[in-house]
């Protein structure tokens, strides 16, 4: 849990500091005095703060964002006393609308550029991995819920809405976010299955991926005093038949031994290239007591693609906007499916979904995605967010009329209510999901 929390906190701290730095640099560039520069909110108290020149720098304790306080600006601090005084040349309100617009967009620009840089480095250094459906010799493994949707063991997903994809991850994403039909190969023919609300609800329910490839397997580890150990199974054994019935796949093996619950049966095994016959008593729950290793076959399904520097830059520019579109489509989907609310993850939900061991590739991929998403959220024309302030600046540039302080104050109050409401919903949803699942 500590690694997961550290991943989220380090990512948020980096993003918040750089976002606010975008506002800070552009404000100072245009001669606006910055009174406070804080990473995280310092409600009532701060973990650390220090005044250097006209600016107080600090780290708050509430990791929901950060802020820079600009002299002469109506923001969430609602410092109305300052606004009643005679405008000073170093104040935000005395600057031309175009300069105020740039200051407001400074953080958003930094977030987008940061995401582009991170994605470019990832594509250039790591390339891209995906499960290639054209390599899926045995198709997918399905359970009863997936069978009810029309899927069958051995189906190979090949497209969504008539569009063909090589990546299994892309098919999963498109089926969830905008699919009306799923195309699969079955017994050499292409079959189209309808995607409805229930289908999308089922996709969301499978946290580790809806489409699970059928795989061959070998014995990885045997449980102490288990039926597998008593039968003589060893690490590396490949079970190819149960009671004479061929079981080349892990799914077919698990299904077959359930027919022999509490009974003895023969196991045909390949050990070090040689055939071995064993007798085993299947447990009453239909298991033997060993862990299967499917990684050998799964690794053959993974396609790796390297990118040149030029291609990496191009992918890095496109990827942040693709991430934003995917998130927006995802939110739209949540409102259309049953229990979609449960899929809305706040900080608590995000921590639970993170790897338990430190992974730099995940950290930077996650940071790039959140950076792009923060840029989009802040661009929304909601009073209190950067986009809301930008709207007023653009209005002034177009009409030549500056909104009154009273209008800005009321808009700011409305924005604060909206933002607090969203925070309550997100955190409340996290807590409800944590308690009730």
Buried (B, 14 or more C-beta within 10 A) or exposed (E): EEBBBBBBBEBBBBBBBBBBBBBBBBBBEBEBBBBBBBBBBBEEEBEEBEEEEEBBBBBBEEBBBBBBBBBBBBBBBEBEEBBEEEEEEBBBBBBEBEBBBBBBBBBBBBBBBBBBBBBBBBBBEBEEEBBBBEBBBBBBBBEEEBEEBBBBBBBBBBBBBEEEBBBBEBBBBBBBBBBEEBBBBBEEEEBBBEBEEBBBBBBBBBEEEBBBBBBBBBBBEBEEEBBBBBBBBBEEBBBBBBBEEEBBBBBBBBBBBEEBEEEEBBBBBBBEEEEBEBEBBBBEEBBBBBEBBBEEBBEEBEBEEEBEEEBBBBBBBEBBBEBBEBBEBBEEBBEEBEEBEBBBBBBBBBBEEBEEEEBEEEBBBBBBBBBBBBBBBBBEBBBBBBBBBBBBBBBBEEEEEBBEEEEBBEBBBBBBEBBEEEEEEBBEBBEEBEEEE
